[in-house]
Amino acid sequence: MSVNSLFDIGSTSLRAVGEKIDATSQNIANAESEGYRRRRVSLSSRSVAATGLYASNGAQDVTSSGVGVEQFERVRDGMLVSARNDAQSGESDAREEGRVLGVLEGALATDTDAGLSASLQGLADGFSNLANNPESQGVRESVLGRARQLTDTFGRLDQRLGELTTNTENALASNVEKANGLLDKVASLNEQIESARAGGSPDYAAEDQRDQTVKELSKLLPVDPQENRSDGYTLTVDGMTVVQGDDATALSLENENDPSKAPTVEFGDTGVAFEPGDESGGEIGAQTRLLNDTLPGVQGKLDALADEVLQKVNGEHTAGYDQNGGTGENFFVDKSGTTGNTAGNIELNVDGPEDIAAVAGDGSGNPLPGDTGPAQNIADVASDLTTGATDLAAGVGTQVQEAAAKEEAQAAVGERVQAQIEDVSGVSVDQQLSSLIEQQQQFAASAQVLTTAREVSSTLLSIAR
């Protein structure tokens, strides 16, 4: 081995170890930086020509081994990152669904006097009292008061559902806008990363930022990233490409201002709508499902119950006689005047307590004051309908519990996968400090090789003189 080889080996070793020290220092400095992925330097042997002042055995072409940087890489496990993003989409989906339905569950609460089942039972109790006291004006006034409470409860729930729908529509529009901004950012980072890579200087900070952007995007949509060395990340949602290279497809919100149709999210101008499944759709998926299925379903059940109350109570009331001696009129009416009674339009139709038809007739058009069958029948009908109100509230409550269970399960999966990501890609300061001490010793050893080479060179030159 020539003296020149010693110089070459020592200098390449210093440079290589210096690269490792730089990477370790960067890791330590960014240990708390969100989204940072650990850098790693891999070394490999390098051949150094053995020419110079002296070569053993008279050989002139002997080669010796130096060292160089084989690879400077950003440590990342794509499968783990995708699994974490999937779990995050599911968690966000369940959390958003639970949040909205939790508000609705509170409005439908069965354990309060203002609840729908309590209001129906109140009407049943009022007519039951009237059946026992058909001439009491106080009892009749109480019946009217309880009837108004029931119509007010239907109206309040209808209004609350409308507010939830409007708020969810606004949140969906905001999230679509936010998602489009993130999609554009990923496309821009793709261009930046590929430009840097083509120039021979990979931009790992931009790659960290891109991963962090996709992570944030996964809270809104179930994105599936596929890395392609030629044009960066390709992102798909439900099989539709939303980012490819530096090109992003903007999401569009359709039917936003059409009250007769539920809003839908479409992929650009393709006409293809995003159709989330029962879970893992992100916040946008949950909001789309709420607006297209869940909230309209609850509204339909509420309207059906209001219609059933109106039809059944009216059916019994019109068969009875009031205190004026006339047959009963409709007790409730839909103030909209349209067919198909809705919770927001049901209201009391009788004018005063004397207009309540509480007694039966003799079949010849004459009332029978002692037969309060109509009042009791209405009491029985209202009492039976409380089951429908309870079932409606219980159904929403079950959905809230299911959403909470899904959120908890997805959060647990996400935490477990995130821990694996940190094991693979995260920075352990203790481990990095230990590596830094080892690298400092390697650097000192390489410097000693150069010192030895210099001393050998000086000795040979002195002999030659």
ABEGO torsion letter per residue (X at the ends): XBAAAAAAAAAAAAAAAAAAAAAAAAAAAAAABBGBBBBBBBBBBBBBBBBEABBBGGBAABBBBBBBBABBBBBBBAAAAAAAAAAAAAAAAAAAAAAAAAAAAAAABAABAABAAAAAAAAAAAAAAAAABAABAAAAAAAAAAAAAAAAAAAAAAAAAAAAAAAAAAAAAAAAAAAAAAAAAAAAAAAAAAAAAAAGBBBAAAAAAAAAAAAAAAAABBBBBBBBAAAEBBBBBGGBBABBEABBBBBBBBGAABAABBBBBBBEAAGBBBBBBABGAEAAAAAAAAAAAAAAAAAAAAAAAAAAAAAAAAAAAAABBBAAGBBBBBABBBAAGBBGBBAAABBBABABAAABBABBBAGAGBBBAABAAAAAAAAAAAAAAAAAAAAAAAAAAAAAAAAAAAAAAAAAAAAAAAAAAAAAABBBAAAAAAAAAAAAAAAAAAAAAAAAAAAAAAAAAAAAX
